[in-house]
Amino acid sequence: MLIEFAVGNYRSIKEIQTLSMVAGNIVSKSKELDELNVVQVTEKWKLLKSKAIYGANASGKSNIIRAMVAFIRIVNNSVKDDSVLYRFIEEFRLSSDCDDQPSFFQIMLLIGGVFYRYGFEATRTAIISEWLYGTPGKKEVQFFLRQEDDITINEKQFSEGSKLKELVRKDALFLTVVKSLNGEISKKVSNFIYSIAVIPGLSDQEMIHNAIGFLENETERPRLVEMLKVADTGIQDIVKIDIKEDEGDGNIVKEERAKYGRVVIGSAHQKLDVKTNTKFLIGFDFLLNESEGSKKMFEISPVILRALERGIPVIIDEFDARFHPLLSKKLVQLFNSSVNIKSQFIFATHDTNLLDASVLRRDQICFVEKDQGGASHFYTLAEFKGVRNDASFEKDYISGKYGAIPFLGDFNSLFDIDAEENKSN
C-alpha cells in the first residue's frame, strides 16, 4: 500500500510537499467511518483508503498528480528511454534559487509486510542522487545510496545490485537497471510503482483502449456492463464491433473514430413499444450517442474494478468533471467501504458535496494553496485546531475558513467602461 509521496522543486511545488496516507489519531463523527475508511496494516500503523485534494484553480492540485506521473514514467522507462528525464523533469521557475537545481521525488510503500522508502533527485539531464531504504527487521536499513556516479550498496540486504554499478548511465536509475536484470527487491518496488493507476481529468487515449480491451474479455465485459448500470447510465449492454477499412462508416464521424483505431462500440438501451407496452433492446453508437459522463464512467470503470481486486492505488485528477455529485459520492464511498481491503483512492476535486463529516475523516481532506511567491503548499483539515465533528466542512471551506479558495475579482467591472459610454450616448 501507499504510505506517502513527496515531491519538491517540481512545477508549482518549490519546497518539498508530502501527500500522506497515514491515518491520524483522530475520532470522527461516526465510529463506522473510523473503521471503514482506514486499513490496519500493522499493530501500530493505519493507512487511509482515500484522500481528497481541494484548492483553487491553478493552486497546484494537478501538479502533485503530474509529479506522480513523472515519477512513475521515469522509474519505468529510464533504462530504455534516454530522453525521459528531459521530458518529465520540470523545476519550479518562479524563484532563481531553483534554477539548475534537481527535482525531488520520494515514495514510501508497504509491500509484503516490509516498508520501503525509495526516491531520487534529478535534473533534465542526470540523476543527482538516488536511495532505497527498507525495514526487513524492526529498524530501517539502507539498501543502496547513490551520489551521482558513486553508488554504495548494502551487500547483505541488496546483493542483487552488487555487480551492476558500472552498467548505470548518468540519466538512468539504478533501481530500474537492477530490476531489468531480475533483481528481486528492485522488481517488487518498481512493479508496485508502475502499477499505480493515474487517470487524467478528461478523456485519455490509453484509458479508452484499456476499456475497449475489457469488452474483448467475455468474463470482464459483464462486470463492466453492471458497473455502468449501477451508475444509472441507462446502458443495458455494451460490445465492441470491429469494422474493416473498406466498410462504409455511415453516420460515424471519421475524425472521432480515428482516435479509437476504427473501432465501433455499441451500447444497448431499452425501447418501449407503446402499442404492446413491452420493452426491447436497441443499439446505439456509443461514441456518438452517449453522454460525456457515461463515456468517462466507461473509461474509469475497468481501472476501479481491477484496483479493488488487486489492491492497486488509483489517482484521478478532476475526479468530479462530468459526474453528478451523487455519483462522485458513491464512488468515494465504494473505496471507503468493507468491499475495499487494500486499494487506495486519491483524487483532486472541486466537488464540495464530498466535504461531509459522514463521508470523509478530517485527515482524508487535503488542501492546496499557493503563497505570494507562487509556490504550492499542502495541508490537511486535521491540522486545524478546534474543528468539531459536527461542523459543516463544506460551508466552512466555501467561507474561506480553511483557505485554498480563489480570491475572485469583480467581473462586472469589465463592462463598466461600456456602461458609461452607453449612458453618454
C-alpha positions as CSV (number, residue, x, y, z in Angstrom):
1,M,0.0,0.0,0.0
2,L,1.0,3.6,-0.5
3,I,2.2,5.4,2.7
4,E,3.2,8.7,1.3
5,F,4.5,10.5,-1.8
6,A,6.8,13.6,-1.5
7,V,7.9,16.0,-4.2
8,G,9.9,19.2,-4.4
9,N,11.2,21.7,-7.0
10,Y,8.6,20.5,-9.5
11,R,6.3,22.9,-11.4
12,S,4.5,25.0,-8.8
13,I,5.9,22.9,-5.9
14,K,9.0,24.6,-4.6
15,E,9.7,23.2,-1.1
16,I,9.2,19.5,-0.5
17,Q,5.5,18.8,0.0
18,T,4.2,15.4,1.2
19,L,0.9,13.7,0.4
20,S,0.5,11.3,3.3
21,M,-1.9,8.3,3.5
22,V,-1.1,7.7,7.2
23,A,-4.2,7.8,9.4
24,G,-4.0,10.3,12.2
25,N,-5.1,9.7,15.8
26,I,-8.4,11.4,15.4
27,V,-12.0,10.5,16.3
28,S,-14.6,11.1,13.5
29,K,-18.3,11.8,13.6
30,S,-19.1,8.1,13.5
31,K,-17.3,5.1,14.7
32,E,-18.2,3.3,11.4
33,L,-16.2,6.0,9.5
34,D,-13.1,5.3,11.6
35,E,-13.4,1.6,11.0
36,L,-14.2,1.6,7.3
37,N,-12.1,4.5,6.0
38,V,-8.8,3.1,7.3
39,V,-6.8,-0.1,7.0
40,Q,-4.9,-1.5,9.9
41,V,-1.6,-2.6,8.3
42,T,0.4,-3.3,11.4
43,E,-0.2,-3.2,15.1
44,K,0.7,0.5,15.2
45,W,0.1,1.7,11.6
46,K,-3.2,2.6,10.0
47,L,-3.5,3.8,6.4
48,L,-6.2,5.8,4.8
49,K,-8.3,4.3,2.0
50,S,-8.9,7.6,0.3
51,K,-7.8,11.2,0.2
52,A,-9.5,14.2,-1.4
53,I,-7.4,17.2,-2.7
54,Y,-9.1,20.6,-2.8
55,G,-7.9,24.0,-3.9
56,A,-8.5,26.9,-6.2
57,N,-7.8,26.6,-9.9
58,A,-4.1,26.9,-10.6
59,S,-3.3,26.2,-6.9
60,G,-1.2,23.1,-7.7
61,K,-3.7,20.2,-7.3
62,S,-2.9,18.8,-10.7
63,N,0.8,19.2,-10.2
64,I,1.0,16.6,-7.4
65,I,-0.7,14.2,-9.8
66,R,1.6,15.2,-12.6
67,A,4.6,14.7,-10.3
68,M,3.4,11.1,-9.6
69,V,3.1,10.5,-13.4
70,A,6.6,11.8,-13.9
71,F,7.9,9.7,-11.1
72,I,6.2,6.5,-12.5
73,R,7.4,7.2,-16.1
74,I,11.0,7.8,-15.0
75,V,11.1,4.7,-12.8
76,N,9.6,2.5,-15.6
77,N,11.5,4.0,-18.6
78,S,14.8,5.4,-17.6
79,V,16.9,2.4,-18.9
80,K,15.2,2.2,-22.3
81,D,14.5,5.9,-22.9
82,D,17.4,8.3,-22.5
83,S,15.0,11.3,-23.1
84,V,12.6,10.5,-20.2
85,L,14.3,13.0,-17.7
86,Y,14.2,15.8,-20.3
87,R,10.5,15.2,-21.0
88,F,9.3,14.8,-17.4
89,I,11.5,16.9,-15.1
90,E,10.2,20.5,-14.7
91,E,11.7,22.6,-11.9
92,F,10.0,25.5,-10.1
93,R,10.6,28.5,-12.3
94,L,9.4,31.4,-10.1
95,S,12.5,31.7,-7.9
96,S,16.1,31.9,-9.1
97,D,17.3,29.7,-6.2
98,C,15.7,26.7,-8.0
99,D,17.4,27.3,-11.3
100,D,19.5,24.3,-12.3
101,Q,18.6,22.5,-9.1
102,P,17.3,18.9,-9.2
103,S,13.7,18.0,-8.6
104,F,13.0,15.7,-5.6
105,F,10.7,12.6,-5.6
106,Q,10.2,10.0,-2.9
107,I,7.7,7.3,-2.2
108,M,7.1,5.2,0.9
109,L,5.4,1.8,0.3
110,L,4.3,-1.3,2.3
111,I,4.9,-4.4,0.3
112,G,4.6,-7.9,1.8
113,G,4.9,-6.6,5.3
114,V,8.1,-4.6,4.6
115,F,8.3,-0.8,4.5
116,Y,10.3,0.6,1.6
117,R,11.4,4.2,1.1
118,Y,12.7,5.0,-2.4
119,G,13.5,8.2,-4.1
120,F,15.8,10.2,-6.3
121,E,16.8,13.8,-7.3
122,A,17.2,14.6,-10.9
123,T,17.7,17.4,-13.4
124,R,16.7,17.2,-17.0
125,T,20.0,15.6,-17.9
126,A,21.1,13.4,-15.0
127,I,20.3,11.6,-11.8
128,I,21.9,13.5,-9.0
129,S,21.1,11.2,-6.1
130,E,19.1,8.0,-5.5
131,W,18.3,5.9,-2.5
132,L,16.4,2.8,-1.3
133,Y,15.8,2.0,2.4
134,G,13.7,-0.7,4.0
135,T,12.6,-2.4,7.2
136,P,13.2,-6.1,6.7
137,G,13.6,-6.1,10.5
138,K,12.4,-3.6,13.2
139,K,14.8,-0.8,12.1
140,E,15.1,0.9,8.7
141,V,18.3,0.0,6.9
142,Q,20.0,1.3,3.8
143,F,19.8,-0.9,0.7
144,F,21.7,1.5,-1.6
145,L,22.7,5.1,-1.8
146,R,23.8,6.9,-4.9
147,Q,25.5,10.2,-5.2
148,E,25.9,10.9,-9.0
149,D,28.3,8.1,-10.2
150,D,29.1,6.8,-6.7
151,I,26.8,4.0,-5.5
152,T,27.2,2.5,-2.1
153,I,25.4,-0.9,-1.7
154,N,24.5,-2.9,1.4
155,E,25.7,-6.3,0.3
156,K,23.7,-8.1,2.9
157,Q,20.4,-6.5,2.1
158,F,20.8,-5.7,-1.6
159,S,23.2,-8.2,-3.0
160,E,21.2,-8.2,-6.3
161,G,22.8,-4.8,-7.2
162,S,26.4,-5.6,-6.2
163,K,27.8,-6.2,-9.7
164,L,25.7,-3.7,-11.6
165,K,27.1,-0.4,-10.6
166,E,29.1,0.0,-13.8
167,L,26.1,-0.5,-16.0
168,V,24.3,2.7,-14.9
169,R,24.1,5.7,-17.2
170,K,24.1,9.1,-15.6
171,D,20.5,9.6,-16.8
172,A,19.2,6.2,-15.7
173,L,18.0,5.0,-12.3
174,F,20.0,2.3,-10.6
175,L,16.7,0.7,-9.3
176,T,15.5,0.3,-12.9
177,V,18.8,-1.2,-14.1
178,V,18.7,-3.8,-11.3
179,K,15.0,-4.5,-11.9
180,S,15.7,-5.1,-15.7
181,L,18.1,-7.8,-14.7
182,N,15.6,-9.5,-12.4
183,G,16.6,-8.1,-9.0
184,E,14.0,-9.4,-6.5
185,I,13.7,-6.3,-4.3
186,S,14.0,-3.8,-7.1
187,K,11.3,-5.7,-9.1
188,K,8.9,-5.6,-6.1
189,V,9.4,-1.8,-5.6
190,S,9.4,-0.8,-9.2
191,N,6.5,-3.0,-10.1
192,F,4.4,-1.6,-7.3
193,I,5.2,2.0,-8.5
194,Y,4.3,1.1,-12.1
195,S,1.0,-0.5,-11.0
196,I,-0.3,2.8,-9.6
197,A,-3.2,3.9,-11.9
198,V,-3.2,7.6,-12.6
199,I,-6.2,9.0,-14.6
200,P,-6.3,12.5,-16.1
201,G,-9.4,14.6,-15.6
202,L,-10.6,14.4,-19.2
203,S,-10.6,11.7,-21.9
204,D,-7.3,9.8,-22.4
205,Q,-6.4,7.5,-25.3
206,E,-4.7,4.9,-23.1
207,M,-7.7,4.8,-20.8
208,I,-10.1,4.3,-23.7
209,H,-8.1,1.5,-25.3
210,N,-7.8,-0.3,-21.9
211,A,-11.6,-0.1,-21.5
212,I,-12.1,-1.4,-25.0
213,G,-9.8,-4.3,-24.0
214,F,-12.3,-5.1,-21.2
215,L,-15.0,-5.5,-23.9
216,E,-13.0,-8.2,-25.6
217,N,-13.0,-10.4,-22.5
218,E,-16.2,-12.2,-22.0
219,T,-15.5,-12.6,-18.3
220,E,-14.8,-9.0,-17.7
221,R,-17.4,-7.4,-20.0
222,P,-20.5,-8.3,-17.9
223,R,-18.9,-6.7,-14.8
224,L,-18.2,-3.5,-16.8
225,V,-21.8,-3.5,-18.0
226,E,-23.1,-4.0,-14.5
227,M,-20.9,-1.0,-13.3
228,L,-22.5,1.2,-16.0
229,K,-25.9,0.0,-14.9
230,V,-25.3,0.8,-11.3
231,A,-24.1,4.3,-12.3
232,D,-27.5,4.9,-13.9
233,T,-26.2,5.5,-17.4
234,G,-29.2,3.7,-18.9
235,I,-26.9,1.3,-20.8
236,Q,-28.1,-2.3,-20.7
237,D,-25.3,-3.8,-22.6
238,I,-22.1,-2.8,-24.5
239,V,-20.0,-4.6,-27.0
240,K,-17.0,-4.0,-29.3
241,I,-17.7,-4.2,-33.1
242,D,-14.7,-4.4,-35.4
243,I,-15.0,-2.7,-38.8
244,K,-12.8,-3.1,-41.9
245,E,-11.1,-0.3,-43.7
246,D,-13.2,-0.8,-46.8
247,E,-16.5,-0.7,-45.0
248,G,-18.6,2.4,-45.1
249,D,-18.9,4.4,-41.8
250,G,-22.4,5.5,-42.3
251,N,-23.1,8.3,-39.9
252,I,-19.9,7.7,-38.0
253,V,-17.7,10.8,-37.6
254,K,-14.4,9.7,-39.1
255,E,-12.2,12.1,-37.0
256,E,-13.8,10.7,-33.8
257,R,-13.5,7.1,-35.0
258,A,-9.8,7.5,-35.9
259,K,-9.0,8.1,-32.2
260,Y,-10.3,4.7,-31.4
261,G,-8.5,2.8,-34.1
262,R,-11.6,2.4,-36.2
263,V,-13.5,0.5,-33.5
264,V,-17.2,0.8,-33.1
265,I,-18.5,0.5,-29.5
266,G,-22.2,-0.4,-29.5
267,S,-24.4,0.3,-26.5
268,A,-27.9,-1.1,-25.9
269,H,-30.8,0.7,-24.4
270,Q,-34.4,-0.3,-23.7
271,K,-37.0,0.9,-26.1
272,L,-40.7,1.0,-25.2
273,D,-43.3,-0.3,-27.7
274,V,-46.2,1.9,-26.7
275,K,-48.7,-0.4,-28.5
276,T,-47.9,-3.5,-26.7
277,N,-46.4,-1.8,-23.6
278,T,-43.3,-4.0,-23.8
279,K,-39.6,-3.2,-23.9
280,F,-36.8,-4.5,-26.1
281,L,-33.2,-3.5,-26.7
282,I,-32.0,-1.3,-29.5
283,G,-28.4,-0.4,-30.4
284,F,-26.6,2.9,-30.4
285,D,-23.1,4.0,-31.5
286,F,-21.6,4.5,-28.0
287,L,-19.2,7.3,-29.1
288,L,-21.7,9.4,-30.9
289,N,-24.8,8.9,-28.7
290,E,-23.8,8.5,-25.1
291,S,-23.2,11.4,-22.7
292,E,-19.7,12.6,-21.7
293,G,-20.4,11.4,-18.2
294,S,-21.2,7.9,-19.5
295,K,-18.0,7.9,-21.6
296,K,-15.9,8.8,-18.6
297,M,-17.6,6.1,-16.5
298,F,-16.8,3.6,-19.2
299,E,-13.2,4.6,-19.2
300,I,-12.6,4.5,-15.5
301,S,-14.7,1.5,-14.5
302,P,-12.1,-1.1,-15.6
303,V,-9.5,0.7,-13.5
304,I,-11.7,0.8,-10.4
305,L,-12.7,-2.9,-10.8
306,R,-9.1,-4.1,-11.1
307,A,-7.8,-1.7,-8.4
308,L,-10.3,-3.1,-5.8
309,E,-9.4,-6.7,-6.8
310,R,-5.6,-6.3,-6.8
311,G,-5.1,-3.6,-4.2
312,I,-3.8,-1.0,-6.7
313,P,-3.8,2.7,-5.8
314,V,-5.9,4.9,-8.1
315,I,-5.2,8.6,-8.6
316,I,-7.7,10.7,-10.5
317,D,-7.4,14.4,-11.5
318,E,-10.6,16.5,-11.8
319,F,-12.5,13.5,-10.5
320,D,-15.8,15.3,-10.4
321,A,-15.6,16.5,-14.0
322,R,-18.7,15.3,-16.0
323,F,-20.1,13.4,-13.0
324,H,-23.2,14.1,-11.0
325,P,-22.3,14.8,-7.3
326,L,-24.3,11.8,-6.2
327,L,-22.2,9.5,-8.5
328,S,-18.9,11.0,-7.3
329,K,-20.0,10.4,-3.7
330,K,-21.0,6.8,-4.3
331,L,-17.6,6.1,-5.9
332,V,-15.7,7.6,-2.9
333,Q,-17.9,5.6,-0.6
334,L,-17.1,2.4,-2.5
335,F,-13.4,2.9,-1.8
336,N,-14.2,3.6,1.8
337,S,-16.4,0.5,2.2
338,S,-15.8,-3.0,3.5
339,V,-15.5,-4.1,-0.1
340,N,-12.1,-2.4,-0.4
341,I,-9.5,-4.3,1.6
342,K,-6.2,-2.7,0.4
343,S,-6.7,-0.4,-2.6
344,Q,-6.4,3.4,-2.1
345,F,-8.1,6.3,-3.9
346,I,-6.5,9.8,-4.2
347,F,-8.5,12.4,-6.2
348,A,-8.4,16.1,-6.9
349,T,-11.8,17.7,-7.0
350,H,-13.9,20.9,-6.7
351,D,-17.0,18.9,-5.5
352,T,-17.7,20.4,-2.1
353,N,-20.5,17.9,-1.7
354,L,-17.8,15.5,-0.6
355,L,-16.7,17.8,2.3
356,D,-19.0,15.9,4.6
357,A,-18.1,14.5,8.0
358,S,-20.2,11.4,7.3
359,V,-18.2,10.7,4.1
360,L,-14.5,11.7,4.9
361,R,-12.4,11.9,8.0
362,R,-10.6,15.2,8.6
363,D,-7.2,13.6,7.7
364,Q,-8.7,12.5,4.4
365,I,-9.2,16.1,3.3
366,C,-6.2,17.8,1.9
367,F,-6.0,21.5,0.8
368,V,-3.5,23.1,-1.7
369,E,-2.8,26.8,-1.6
370,K,-0.2,29.0,-3.3
371,D,1.9,31.5,-1.3
372,Q,2.8,35.0,-2.6
373,G,5.8,33.6,-4.4
374,G,3.6,31.2,-6.4
375,A,4.6,28.1,-4.6
376,S,2.1,25.4,-3.7
377,H,1.7,24.1,-0.1
378,F,-0.3,21.1,1.1
379,Y,-2.1,20.7,4.4
380,T,-5.0,18.7,5.8
381,L,-8.2,19.6,7.7
382,A,-6.8,17.6,10.6
383,E,-4.1,20.2,11.1
384,F,-6.8,22.8,12.1
385,K,-7.4,23.0,15.8
386,G,-10.9,23.1,17.2
387,V,-12.8,21.7,14.2
388,R,-15.8,20.0,15.6
389,N,-17.0,16.6,14.2
390,D,-20.5,18.1,13.6
391,A,-19.1,21.1,11.8
392,S,-20.1,21.8,8.2
393,F,-16.8,21.2,6.4
394,E,-18.4,22.4,3.1
395,K,-19.8,25.6,4.5
396,D,-16.6,26.5,6.4
397,Y,-14.5,25.8,3.3
398,I,-16.6,27.9,1.0
399,S,-16.5,30.8,3.5
400,G,-12.7,30.7,3.5
401,K,-12.1,29.3,7.0
402,Y,-9.6,26.7,5.7
403,G,-8.1,28.7,2.9
404,A,-7.4,27.1,-0.5
405,I,-10.2,29.1,-2.2
406,P,-9.9,31.6,-5.1
407,F,-9.9,35.3,-4.4
408,L,-12.1,36.5,-7.3
409,G,-12.4,40.0,-8.6
410,D,-15.5,41.8,-9.8
411,F,-16.3,40.6,-13.3
412,N,-18.9,43.3,-13.7
413,S,-16.1,45.8,-13.7
414,L,-15.1,44.5,-17.1
415,F,-18.2,46.2,-18.5
416,D,-18.1,49.5,-16.6
417,I,-16.5,51.4,-19.4
418,D,-19.1,50.2,-21.9
419,A,-21.9,51.1,-19.5
420,E,-20.6,54.7,-19.1
421,E,-20.3,55.1,-22.8
422,N,-23.9,53.9,-23.3
423,K,-25.1,56.4,-20.7
424,S,-23.4,59.3,-22.5
425,N,-24.9,58.2,-25.8
